[in-house]
Amino acid sequence: MTKQTKDQQVKHVVEGLALGVLSRGVVRVAGGKIDMELAFNRAWRSWARSGSFPAIGGINAGNQIWLGMGKSERRTGVRAGWANHAEPYLLNGFEQWSTRECLEFLADDRASAKDWVTLGDLLLGGLKPGHVHTHGNR
């Protein structure tokens, strides 16, 4: 795999994170910037594959992802993004795909489909239970 820029790595992680939480039926996360950044930072430190994305790290990792989530609505060449930093969704053209299919397409030598689901689980585990909204508890 060719070396990716910081922006490309953030874009990839933001997409994987969206797909990871979508695979758990999440439609919205609440709590805002600080809650999301703190939850992401904890998840990132615990995720076994974080070393595959060396441009993301340190105390600014959560902020990098927050900013990437904001850009994701305008991105091209991805399957999933975040609306308003809080609502993961499949982008236009991929609505007919299953989340699993999108995860398999995203998977590479840096992170498997299962790895992205694990990152999503770690993020969700770091948020307050009332801040995670799924299809069943909107």
DSSP file with accessible surface (Angstrom, degrees, kcal/mol):
  #  RESIDUE AA STRUCTURE BP1 BP2  ACC     N-H-->O    O-->H-N    N-H-->O    O-->H-N    TCO  KAPPA ALPHA  PHI   PSI    X-CA   Y-CA   Z-CA
    1    1 A M              0   0  137      0, 0.0     2,-0.1     0, 0.0     3,-0.1   0.000 360.0 360.0 360.0 137.6    0.0    0.0    0.0
    2    2 A T        -     0   0  120      1,-0.1     2,-0.2     0, 0.0     0, 0.0  -0.383 360.0 -90.1 -73.8 154.9    1.3    3.5   -0.8
    3    3 A K        -     0   0  196     -2,-0.1     2,-0.3     1,-0.1    -1,-0.1  -0.431  44.8-145.3 -67.9 133.0    1.9    5.9    1.9
    4    4 A Q        -     0   0   42     -2,-0.2    51,-0.1     1,-0.1    -1,-0.1  -0.741  11.4-117.0-101.2 151.3   -1.2    8.0    2.7
    5    5 A T     >  -     0   0   80     -2,-0.3     4,-2.4     1,-0.1     5,-0.2  -0.263  35.3-101.5 -73.0 169.4   -1.3   11.6    3.7
    6    6 A K  H  > S+     0   0  117      1,-0.2     4,-2.8     2,-0.2     5,-0.2   0.926 124.4  51.0 -57.8 -46.0   -2.8   12.6    7.1
    7    7 A D  H  > S+     0   0   68      1,-0.2     4,-2.7     2,-0.2    -1,-0.2   0.900 109.3  50.0 -61.5 -40.8   -6.0   13.7    5.4
    8    8 A Q  H  > S+     0   0   84      2,-0.2     4,-2.2     1,-0.2    -1,-0.2   0.898 111.5  48.7 -65.6 -38.6   -6.3   10.4    3.5
    9    9 A Q  H  X S+     0   0   12     -4,-2.4     4,-2.5     2,-0.2     5,-0.2   0.927 112.1  48.3 -67.1 -42.7   -5.8    8.5    6.8
   10   10 A V  H  X S+     0   0    8     -4,-2.8     4,-3.0     2,-0.2     5,-0.2   0.940 110.9  51.5 -61.6 -45.6   -8.4   10.6    8.6
   11   11 A K  H  X S+     0   0   64     -4,-2.7     4,-2.2     1,-0.2    -1,-0.2   0.924 111.1  48.1 -56.7 -44.2  -10.8   10.1    5.7
   12   12 A H  H  X S+     0   0   22     -4,-2.2     4,-2.6     2,-0.2    -1,-0.2   0.921 113.9  45.5 -65.3 -44.6  -10.3    6.3    5.8
   13   13 A V  H  X S+     0   0    0     -4,-2.5     4,-3.0     2,-0.2     5,-0.2   0.907 110.7  53.1 -68.6 -40.7  -10.8    6.2    9.6
   14   14 A V  H  X S+     0   0    3     -4,-3.0     4,-2.2    -5,-0.2    -1,-0.2   0.925 112.4  45.8 -60.3 -42.6  -13.9    8.4    9.6
   15   15 A E  H  X S+     0   0    6     -4,-2.2     4,-2.6    -5,-0.2    -2,-0.2   0.940 113.9  47.8 -65.4 -46.9  -15.4    6.1    7.0
   16   16 A G  H  X S+     0   0    0     -4,-2.6     4,-2.6     1,-0.2    -2,-0.2   0.898 111.5  50.9 -61.5 -39.4  -14.5    3.0    8.9
   17   17 A L  H  X S+     0   0    0     -4,-3.0     4,-2.3     2,-0.2     5,-0.3   0.924 109.6  49.9 -64.8 -43.4  -15.8    4.4   12.1
   18   18 A A  H  X S+     0   0    0     -4,-2.2     4,-2.5    -5,-0.2    -2,-0.2   0.944 113.8  45.4 -60.2 -46.4  -19.1    5.3   10.4
   19   19 A L  H  X S+     0   0    0     -4,-2.6     4,-2.1     1,-0.2    -2,-0.2   0.891 109.8  56.0 -66.2 -37.1  -19.5    1.8    9.0
   20   20 A G  H  < S+     0   0    0     -4,-2.6     4,-0.4    -5,-0.2    -1,-0.2   0.922 113.1  39.4 -61.2 -44.3  -18.5    0.3   12.3
   21   21 A V  H ><>S+     0   0    0     -4,-2.3     5,-1.8     1,-0.2     3,-1.2   0.871 111.9  57.2 -77.2 -32.8  -21.2    2.0   14.2
   22   22 A L  H ><5S+     0   0   28     -4,-2.5     3,-2.2    -5,-0.3    -2,-0.2   0.879  98.1  62.5 -61.1 -34.8  -23.8    1.6   11.4
   23   23 A S  T 3<5S+     0   0   40     -4,-2.1    -1,-0.3     1,-0.3    -2,-0.2   0.716 101.7  52.5 -64.6 -17.3  -23.2   -2.2   11.7
   24   24 A R  T < 5S-     0   0  128     -3,-1.2    -1,-0.3    -4,-0.4    -2,-0.2   0.252 123.5-104.4 -99.9   9.2  -24.5   -1.9   15.2
   25   25 A G  T < 5 +     0   0   16     -3,-2.2   110,-1.5     1,-0.2     2,-0.3   0.626  64.4 159.9  81.2  14.1  -27.7   -0.2   14.1
   26   26 A V  E   < +A  134   0A   1     -5,-1.8   108,-0.3   108,-0.2    -1,-0.2  -0.520  16.9 170.4 -74.3 132.7  -26.7    3.3   15.3
   27   27 A V  E     +     0   0A  31    106,-3.1     2,-0.3     1,-0.4   107,-0.2   0.569  67.2   6.9-112.2 -19.2  -28.5    6.1   13.7
   28   28 A R  E     -A  133   0A 100    105,-1.8   105,-2.9    59,-0.2     2,-0.4  -0.967  52.5-155.7-163.5 143.4  -27.3    9.0   15.9
   29   29 A V  E     -A  132   0A   5     57,-2.3   103,-0.2    -2,-0.3     2,-0.2  -0.984  19.7-163.1-120.3 137.0  -24.8    9.7   18.7
   30   30 A A        +     0   0   20    101,-2.8    98,-0.1    -2,-0.4   101,-0.1  -0.602  52.1  80.3-108.6 174.1  -25.4   12.7   21.0
   31   31 A G  S  > S-     0   0   36     -2,-0.2     4,-0.6    96,-0.1     3,-0.2   0.103  79.1-121.8 118.1 -25.7  -23.2   14.5   23.4
   32   32 A G  H  >  -     0   0   41     -3,-0.2     4,-2.3     1,-0.2     5,-0.2  -0.235  50.0 -35.7  87.8-172.1  -21.3   16.9   21.1
   33   33 A K  H  > S+     0   0   77      1,-0.2     4,-3.0     2,-0.2     5,-0.2   0.903 130.1  46.7 -60.5 -51.1  -17.7   17.6   20.3
   34   34 A I  H  > S+     0   0  106      1,-0.2     4,-2.7     2,-0.2     5,-0.3   0.940 114.1  47.6 -63.6 -46.7  -16.0   17.0   23.7
   35   35 A D  H  X S+     0   0   45     -4,-0.6     4,-2.3     1,-0.2    -1,-0.2   0.918 115.1  46.5 -59.7 -43.4  -17.9   13.7   24.4
   36   36 A M  H  X S+     0   0   10     -4,-2.3     4,-2.8     2,-0.2     5,-0.2   0.928 113.1  48.6 -66.7 -43.9  -17.1   12.4   20.9
   37   37 A E  H  X S+     0   0   29     -4,-3.0     4,-2.8    -5,-0.2    -2,-0.2   0.931 113.4  46.3 -62.7 -45.3  -13.4   13.4   21.1
   38   38 A L  H  X S+     0   0   85     -4,-2.7     4,-2.2    -5,-0.2    -1,-0.2   0.926 114.1  48.0 -64.3 -43.6  -12.9   11.9   24.5
   39   39 A A  H  X S+     0   0    0     -4,-2.3     4,-2.5    -5,-0.3    -2,-0.2   0.910 113.4  48.2 -63.5 -41.3  -14.7    8.6   23.5
   40   40 A F  H  X S+     0   0    2     -4,-2.8     4,-3.4     2,-0.2     5,-0.2   0.933 109.0  52.9 -65.3 -44.2  -12.6    8.5   20.2
   41   41 A N  H  X S+     0   0   22     -4,-2.8     4,-2.1     1,-0.2    -2,-0.2   0.918 111.8  45.5 -58.0 -43.5   -9.4    9.1   22.1
   42   42 A R  H  X S+     0   0  106     -4,-2.2     4,-1.4     2,-0.2    -1,-0.2   0.930 115.1  47.8 -64.2 -44.6  -10.1    6.2   24.5
   43   43 A A  H  X S+     0   0    2     -4,-2.5     4,-1.6     1,-0.2     3,-0.3   0.927 110.7  51.7 -61.4 -43.8  -11.2    3.9   21.6
   44   44 A W  H  < S+     0   0   15     -4,-3.4     6,-0.2     1,-0.2    -1,-0.2   0.894 107.9  51.0 -63.0 -41.7   -8.1    4.8   19.6
   45   45 A R  H  < S+     0   0  178     -4,-2.1    -1,-0.2    -5,-0.2    -2,-0.2   0.826 116.0  42.8 -65.3 -28.7   -5.7    4.0   22.4
   46   46 A S  H  < S+     0   0   84     -4,-1.4     2,-0.4    -3,-0.3    -1,-0.2   0.658  89.6 101.7 -90.4 -18.9   -7.4    0.6   22.8
   47   47 A W    ><  -     0   0    6     -4,-1.6     3,-1.5    -3,-0.2     4,-0.3  -0.547  63.8-147.7 -76.6 125.3   -7.8   -0.3   19.2
   48   48 A A  T 3  S+     0   0   94     -2,-0.4     3,-0.4     1,-0.3    -1,-0.1   0.744  94.5  52.2 -63.5 -22.8   -5.1   -2.8   18.0
   49   49 A R  T >  S+     0   0   78      1,-0.2     3,-2.2    66,-0.1    -1,-0.3   0.433  74.3 101.3 -97.8   2.9   -5.0   -1.4   14.5
   50   50 A S  G X  S+     0   0   27     -3,-1.5     3,-2.1     1,-0.3     6,-0.2   0.841  73.1  66.3 -60.0 -30.5   -4.4    2.3   15.3
   51   51 A G  G 3  S+     0   0   66     -3,-0.4    -1,-0.3     1,-0.3    -2,-0.1   0.695  86.4  70.7 -63.9 -16.3   -0.7    1.9   14.5
   52   52 A S  G <  S+     0   0   32     -3,-2.2    -1,-0.3     1,-0.3    -2,-0.2   0.573  98.6  51.1 -75.3  -7.4   -1.7    1.3   10.9
   53   53 A F    X   +     0   0    0     -3,-2.1     3,-1.9    -4,-0.2    -1,-0.3  -0.661  68.2 170.7-128.7  72.7   -2.6    5.0   10.7
   54   54 A P  T 3  S+     0   0  106      0, 0.0    -1,-0.1     0, 0.0    -2,-0.1   0.696  70.2  65.8 -65.1 -18.7    0.5    6.8   12.1
   55   55 A A  T 3  S+     0   0   34    -50,-0.1     2,-0.6   -51,-0.1   -49,-0.1   0.633  93.0  71.1 -77.6 -11.7   -0.7   10.3   11.2
   56   56 A I  S <  S+     0   0    6     -3,-1.9     2,-0.3    -6,-0.2    -3,-0.1  -0.913  76.6  81.9-106.7 121.7   -3.6   10.0   13.7
   57   57 A G    >   +     0   0   30     -2,-0.6     3,-0.6    -6,-0.0     7,-0.1  -0.991  40.8  66.2 170.9-177.0   -2.6   10.1   17.3
   58   58 A G  G >  S-     0   0   67     -2,-0.3     3,-1.5     1,-0.2     4,-0.3  -0.160 103.4 -40.4  71.4-166.5   -1.6   12.0   20.3
   59   59 A I  G 3  S+     0   0  151      1,-0.3     4,-0.3     2,-0.1     3,-0.2   0.668 137.2  58.0 -71.0 -14.3   -3.9   14.3   22.2
   60   60 A N  G <> S+     0   0   98     -3,-0.6     4,-2.7     1,-0.2    -1,-0.3   0.374  73.4 100.4 -95.9   4.8   -5.3   15.7   19.0
   61   61 A A  H <> S+     0   0    1     -3,-1.5     4,-2.2     1,-0.2     5,-0.2   0.935  84.1  47.5 -57.6 -47.6   -6.6   12.4   17.6
   62   62 A G  H  > S+     0   0    2     -4,-0.3     4,-2.7    -3,-0.2    -1,-0.2   0.897 112.3  49.6 -61.8 -39.9  -10.2   13.0   18.6
   63   63 A N  H  > S+     0   0   48     -4,-0.3     4,-2.7     2,-0.2     5,-0.2   0.901 107.9  54.1 -66.8 -38.9  -10.1   16.5   17.1
   64   64 A Q  H  X S+     0   0   24     -4,-2.7     4,-2.1     1,-0.2    -2,-0.2   0.925 112.7  43.6 -59.1 -43.0   -8.6   15.2   13.9
   65   65 A I  H  X S+     0   0    2     -4,-2.2     4,-2.8     2,-0.2    -2,-0.2   0.904 110.7  54.6 -71.7 -39.3  -11.5   12.7   13.6
   66   66 A W  H  X S+     0   0   39     -4,-2.7     4,-1.8     2,-0.2    -2,-0.2   0.942 111.3  45.4 -57.3 -46.6  -14.1   15.4   14.6
   67   67 A L  H  X S+     0   0   94     -4,-2.7     4,-1.6     1,-0.2    -1,-0.2   0.912 112.4  51.6 -64.2 -40.3  -12.9   17.6   11.8
   68   68 A G  H  X S+     0   0    2     -4,-2.1     4,-1.2    -5,-0.2    -2,-0.2   0.870 105.5  55.3 -64.4 -35.6  -12.9   14.7    9.4
   69   69 A M  H  < S+     0   0    0     -4,-2.8     4,-0.5     1,-0.2    13,-0.5   0.904 106.3  52.1 -63.0 -39.5  -16.4   13.9   10.4
   70   70 A G  H  < S+     0   0   14     -4,-1.8     3,-0.5     1,-0.2    -1,-0.2   0.848 112.0  45.4 -65.0 -34.4  -17.4   17.4    9.4
   71   71 A K  H >< S+     0   0   90     -4,-1.6     3,-1.8     1,-0.2     4,-0.5   0.669  91.9  84.7 -79.4 -17.7  -15.8   17.1    6.0
   72   72 A S  G >< S+     0   0    4     -4,-1.2     3,-0.8    -3,-0.4    -1,-0.2   0.772  78.3  64.1 -63.8 -26.2  -17.3   13.6    5.4
   73   73 A E  G 3  S+     0   0   90     -4,-0.5    -1,-0.3    -3,-0.5    -2,-0.1   0.761 109.3  41.0 -66.7 -23.1  -20.5   15.0    4.0
   74   74 A R  G <  S+     0   0  180     -3,-1.8    -1,-0.2    -4,-0.2    -2,-0.2   0.400  92.9 114.5-102.9   0.1  -18.6   16.6    1.1
   75   75 A R    <   -     0   0   40     -3,-0.8     2,-0.3    -4,-0.5     3,-0.2  -0.347  46.7-159.4 -74.1 154.3  -16.3   13.7    0.4
   76   76 A T  S    S+     0   0  117      1,-0.1     3,-0.1    -2,-0.1    -2,-0.1  -0.849  70.2  42.1-122.5 162.1  -16.2   11.6   -2.7
   77   77 A G  S    S+     0   0   66     -2,-0.3     2,-0.3     1,-0.3    -1,-0.1   0.706  93.6 100.9  76.4  17.3  -14.7    8.2   -3.1
   78   78 A V        -     0   0    6     -3,-0.2    -1,-0.3    -6,-0.1     3,-0.1  -0.887  62.1-147.2-127.8 163.8  -16.1    6.9    0.2
   79   79 A R  S    S+     0   0   25     -2,-0.3    12,-2.5     1,-0.2     2,-0.3   0.654  79.0  31.1-102.1 -22.8  -19.1    4.8    1.1
   80   80 A A  E     +B   90   0B   1     10,-0.3     2,-0.2    22,-0.1    10,-0.2  -0.968  59.3 162.8-140.3 154.4  -20.1    6.3    4.5
   81   81 A G  E     -B   89   0B   0      8,-2.4     8,-2.2    -2,-0.3     2,-0.4  -0.823  33.4 -99.5-151.7-168.7  -20.0    9.6    6.3
   82   82 A W  E     -B   88   0B   0    -13,-0.5     2,-0.5    -2,-0.2     3,-0.4  -0.991  19.5-149.6-129.3 127.8  -21.3   11.6    9.2
   83   83 A A  E >> S-B   87   0B  13      4,-2.6     3,-2.3    -2,-0.4     4,-2.3  -0.836  85.9  -9.2 -94.2 131.4  -24.1   14.2    9.1
   84   84 A N  T 34 S-     0   0  110     -2,-0.5    -1,-0.2     1,-0.3   -14,-0.1   0.792 116.0 -77.0  55.3  30.9  -23.7   16.9   11.7
   85   85 A H  T 34 S+     0   0   45     -3,-0.4    -1,-0.3   -16,-0.3   -15,-0.1   0.606 131.2  66.0  60.3  11.0  -20.9   15.0   13.4
   86   86 A A  T <4 S+     0   0   16     -3,-2.3   -57,-2.3     1,-0.2    -2,-0.2   0.585  80.2  67.7-137.2 -17.2  -23.5   12.7   14.9
   87   87 A E  E  <  -B   83   0B  73     -4,-2.3    -4,-2.6   -59,-0.2    -1,-0.2  -0.886  61.6-154.3-122.4 102.7  -25.4   10.7   12.3
   88   88 A P  E     +B   82   0B   7      0, 0.0     2,-0.3     0, 0.0    -6,-0.2  -0.460  27.3 162.0 -71.8 143.5  -23.6    7.9   10.4
   89   89 A Y  E     -B   81   0B  69     -8,-2.2    -8,-2.4    -2,-0.1     2,-0.4  -0.990  42.7-103.6-156.5 160.0  -25.0    7.1    7.0
   90   90 A L  E     -B   80   0B  32     -2,-0.3   -10,-0.3   -10,-0.2     3,-0.1  -0.748  46.1-118.7 -85.8 135.1  -24.3    5.5    3.7
   91   91 A L    >   -     0   0   20    -12,-2.5     3,-2.4    -2,-0.4     4,-0.3  -0.274  43.0 -71.5 -72.4 161.7  -23.6    8.0    1.0
   92   92 A N  T 3  S+     0   0  143      1,-0.3    -1,-0.2     2,-0.2   -12,-0.0  -0.210 123.2  30.3 -52.1 135.7  -25.6    8.3   -2.2
   93   93 A G  T 3  S+     0   0   50     -3,-0.1    -1,-0.3     4,-0.0     3,-0.1   0.178 111.8  67.6  97.2 -15.5  -25.1    5.4   -4.5
   94   94 A F    X   +     0   0   46     -3,-2.4     3,-1.6   -15,-0.1    -2,-0.2   0.356  62.9 101.5-116.2   4.1  -24.4    3.0   -1.7
   95   95 A E  T 3  S+     0   0   97     -4,-0.3    -1,-0.1     1,-0.3    -3,-0.1   0.790  82.1  54.8 -61.1 -27.5  -27.8    2.8    0.0
   96   96 A Q  T 3  S+     0   0  156     -3,-0.1    -1,-0.3     2,-0.1     2,-0.2   0.608  93.6  88.8 -80.8 -12.1  -28.5   -0.5   -1.8
   97   97 A W  S <  S-     0   0   85     -3,-1.6     2,-0.2     1,-0.1    -7,-0.1  -0.574  81.0-121.9 -81.7 149.3  -25.3   -2.0   -0.3
   98   98 A S     >  -     0   0   52     -2,-0.2     4,-2.2     1,-0.1     5,-0.2  -0.528  23.5-115.6 -81.0 158.6  -25.4   -3.6    3.1
   99   99 A T  H  > S+     0   0   35      1,-0.2     4,-2.7     2,-0.2     5,-0.2   0.905 118.8  55.9 -59.6 -39.4  -23.1   -2.3    5.8
  100  100 A R  H  > S+     0   0  126      1,-0.2     4,-2.5     2,-0.2    -1,-0.2   0.917 105.9  50.0 -59.4 -44.9  -21.3   -5.6    5.7
  101  101 A E  H  > S+     0   0  103      1,-0.2     4,-2.1     2,-0.2    -1,-0.2   0.919 111.6  48.5 -61.6 -42.0  -20.6   -5.2    2.0
  102  102 A C  H  X S+     0   0    0     -4,-2.2     4,-2.0     1,-0.2    -2,-0.2   0.908 110.9  50.7 -64.4 -41.4  -19.3   -1.7    2.5
  103  103 A L  H  X S+     0   0    1     -4,-2.7     4,-2.0     1,-0.2    -2,-0.2   0.911 109.9  49.7 -61.9 -42.8  -17.0   -2.9    5.4
  104  104 A E  H  < S+     0   0  108     -4,-2.5    -1,-0.2     1,-0.2    -2,-0.2   0.880 110.5  50.6 -64.2 -37.3  -15.6   -5.7    3.2
  105  105 A F  H  < S+     0   0  124     -4,-2.1    -1,-0.2    -5,-0.2    -2,-0.2   0.871 112.7  46.4 -67.8 -36.4  -14.9   -3.2    0.4
  106  106 A L  H  < S+     0   0    4     -4,-2.0    -2,-0.2    -5,-0.2    -1,-0.2   0.808  90.3 105.7 -74.6 -30.6  -13.1   -0.9    2.9
  107  107 A A     <  +     0   0   31     -4,-2.0     2,-0.2    -5,-0.2     5,-0.2  -0.160  40.9 147.3 -56.9 139.8  -11.1   -3.6    4.4
  108  108 A D        -     0   0   44      3,-1.9     3,-0.4     0, 0.0    -2,-0.0  -0.813  65.5 -63.6-151.7-164.0   -7.4   -3.8    3.5
  109  109 A D  S    S+     0   0  113     -2,-0.2     3,-0.1     1,-0.2    -2,-0.1   0.682 128.5  55.6 -69.3 -13.8   -4.1   -4.8    5.1
  110  110 A R  S    S-     0   0   26      1,-0.3     2,-0.3   -58,-0.0    -1,-0.2   0.836 124.4  -0.4 -84.9 -36.3   -4.4   -2.0    7.7
  111  111 A A        -     0   0    1     -3,-0.4    -3,-1.9    -5,-0.1    -1,-0.3  -0.921  65.5-141.7-158.6 131.2   -7.8   -3.0    9.1
  112  112 A S     >  -     0   0   47     -2,-0.3     4,-1.9    -5,-0.2     5,-0.2  -0.308  38.9 -99.3 -82.9 172.0  -10.3   -5.8    8.4
  113  113 A A  H  > S+     0   0    4      1,-0.2     4,-1.9     2,-0.2     5,-0.2   0.921 127.6  51.9 -56.8 -42.9  -14.1   -5.4    8.4
  114  114 A K  H  > S+     0   0  157      1,-0.2     4,-2.4     2,-0.2    -1,-0.2   0.882 104.8  56.3 -62.7 -38.6  -14.1   -6.9   11.9
  115  115 A D  H  > S+     0   0   40      1,-0.2     4,-2.4     2,-0.2    -1,-0.2   0.904 106.0  50.3 -60.2 -41.1  -11.5   -4.4   13.0
  116  116 A W  H  X S+     0   0    0     -4,-1.9     4,-2.4     2,-0.2    -1,-0.2   0.893 109.6  50.3 -66.9 -37.2  -13.7   -1.5   11.9
  117  117 A V  H  X S+     0   0   11     -4,-1.9     4,-2.8     2,-0.2    -1,-0.2   0.921 109.2  52.6 -65.2 -39.8  -16.6   -2.9   13.9
  118  118 A T  H  X S+     0   0   54     -4,-2.4     4,-2.6     2,-0.2    -2,-0.2   0.923 108.4  49.6 -61.4 -44.1  -14.3   -3.3   16.9
  119  119 A L  H  X S+     0   0    0     -4,-2.4     4,-2.5     1,-0.2    -1,-0.2   0.929 111.0  50.1 -61.6 -42.5  -13.4    0.4   16.6
  120  120 A G  H  X S+     0   0    0     -4,-2.4     4,-2.8     1,-0.2    -2,-0.2   0.925 110.5  49.8 -59.9 -43.6  -17.0    1.3   16.4
  121  121 A D  H  X S+     0   0   59     -4,-2.8     4,-2.5     1,-0.2    -2,-0.2   0.905 109.9  50.8 -62.0 -41.8  -17.8   -0.8   19.5
  122  122 A L  H  X S+     0   0   57     -4,-2.6     4,-0.9     2,-0.2    -1,-0.2   0.909 111.6  47.9 -63.6 -41.7  -14.9    0.9   21.4
  123  123 A L  H >< S+     0   0    0     -4,-2.5     3,-1.1     1,-0.2     4,-0.4   0.958 113.0  47.2 -62.6 -49.9  -16.2    4.3   20.5
  124  124 A L  H >< S+     0   0   26     -4,-2.8     3,-1.3     1,-0.3    -2,-0.2   0.873 107.6  57.4 -61.4 -36.4  -19.8    3.5   21.5
  125  125 A G  H 3< S+     0   0   68     -4,-2.5    -1,-0.3     1,-0.3    -2,-0.2   0.742 103.7  54.3 -66.2 -22.0  -18.6    2.0   24.7
  126  126 A G  T << S+     0   0   20     -3,-1.1     2,-0.3    -4,-0.9    -1,-0.3   0.484  96.0  82.4 -90.3  -4.8  -16.9    5.3   25.6
  127  127 A L  S <  S-     0   0   14     -3,-1.3     5,-0.1    -4,-0.4   -96,-0.1  -0.701  94.2 -95.2 -97.8 153.6  -20.2    7.3   25.1
  128  128 A K    >   -     0   0  128     -2,-0.3     3,-2.7   -98,-0.1     4,-0.4  -0.423  37.4-119.0 -62.7 139.3  -22.9    7.6   27.7
  129  129 A P  G >  S+     0   0  119      0, 0.0     3,-1.5     0, 0.0    -1,-0.1   0.863 113.4  55.7 -53.1 -38.4  -25.6    5.0   27.1
  130  130 A G  G 3  S+     0   0   57      1,-0.3    -2,-0.1     3,-0.0    -3,-0.0   0.602  99.2  63.9 -70.6  -7.7  -28.3    7.7   26.6
  131  131 A H  G <  S+     0   0   42     -3,-2.7  -101,-2.8    -7,-0.1     2,-0.6   0.491  85.5  81.1 -94.3  -4.6  -26.1    9.2   23.9
  132  132 A V  E <   -A   29   0A  23     -3,-1.5     2,-0.5    -4,-0.4  -103,-0.2  -0.909  61.6-170.8-107.0 115.5  -26.2    6.2   21.5
  133  133 A H  E     -A   28   0A  38   -105,-2.9  -106,-3.1    -2,-0.6  -105,-1.8  -0.932   5.8-179.4-111.1 123.4  -29.4    6.0   19.5
  134  134 A T  E >   -A   26   0A  43     -2,-0.5     3,-1.2  -108,-0.3     4,-0.3  -0.571  49.0 -87.1-109.9 177.8  -30.2    2.9   17.4
  135  135 A H  T 3  S+     0   0  119   -110,-1.5     3,-0.4     1,-0.3  -109,-0.1   0.839 128.6  48.2 -53.3 -33.5  -33.1    2.0   15.1
  136  136 A G  T 3  S+     0   0   77      1,-0.2    -1,-0.3  -111,-0.1  -111,-0.0   0.659 118.2  35.4 -85.3 -16.6  -34.9    0.7   18.2
  137  137 A N    <         0   0   81     -3,-1.2    -1,-0.2     1,-0.1    -2,-0.2  -0.071 360.0 360.0-131.9  38.6  -34.4    3.7   20.6
  138  138 A R              0   0  196     -3,-0.4    -1,-0.1    -4,-0.3    -3,-0.1   0.801 360.0 360.0 -53.8 360.0  -34.5    6.9   18.5
